[in-house]
Amino acid sequence: MWDMKGRTILVTGASGGIGGATVRQLVTAGADVIANGRAENLLADLARDTGCRTLPFDLTSDASVRDAMTNLDLWGVVNCAGFGGEIATPMETDIAVFDKVMSINTRGALLVTKYASQSMVRLGRGGAIVNVSSQAALVALNGHISYGASKAALDGITRVSALELGKYNIRVNSVNPTVVMTEMSAGYWGRPEIKDRFLQQMPLGRWATADEIAAPIVFLLSEAASMITGVCLPIDGGFTSC
């Protein structure tokens, strides 16, 4: 396990599967973790189980993010909060849903990056940011017009942030996971006509687990990845390589 002792790391989306697994692995590695998420009851359970701290704020509000993060001393961030939106073609998409997806997945991550990087620069100790993107940013997936656009934009934020923040010894990377089968994702990805065709195209031929996504996130935050920045890392069982 990577040694993260003495490092304060904010994880958004911590009430979800990947976010929760990331919090647990970071706490095990010795980090001081601050968890943010929409489901307050799940955050309370996570804090009780791991000893992490919690910090409520609204990702869609500049003022809320700014007020929560002003004077917050951070070494690292995991932008894991996300909203799936809808399954729709470009002809059918609901622009109100598109706007909500972008406001959380892209704008929200940028707001957190903005105020977190100010903290890191102020402290002068460097740092690391990992954005949780998606395979939908790398390849076209049916019905993912809003989600894919939001995650492709997030990858762009990753690359530009890596360029701009490198001089402060702040590294910025993305991970691009495949599907982690949850109750929420099962409604679409669990349908046999979707699941069977998708898994047949994937060399490893199975869904990912939350821990399999969290482990590379922790690696990218660690000193083992000290020369890695601006990378969008697929964690997809080889799906985007085919």
VENZI-V240424 format. One line per field, one symbol per residue. ss: DSSP state (h for helix, s for strand, l for the rest). burial: + if it has 16 or more other ideal C-beta (glycine too) atoms within 10 Angstrom, else -. A space follows every 50 residues. Layout:
ss=???
burial=???
This chain:
ss=lllllllsssslllllhhhhhhhhhhhhlllssssllllhhhhhhhhhhh llsslllllllhhhhhhhhllllllssssllllllllsllllllhhhhhh hhhhhhhhhhhhhhhhhhhhhhhlllssssssllhhhllllllshhhhhh hhhhhhhhhhhhhhhhhhlssssssssllsllhhhhhhhllhhhhhhhhh hllllllslhhhhhhhhhhhhlhhhllllllsssslllhhhl
burial=-+-+--+++++++++++++++++++++-+-++++++++---++--++--+ -+-++-+++-----+--++----+++++++++++++++----+---++-+ +++++++++++++-+++-+++----++++++++++++++-+-++++++++ +++++-+++-++--+--+-++++++++++++------++-----+--++- -+----++-+-+++++++++++--+---+++++++++-++--
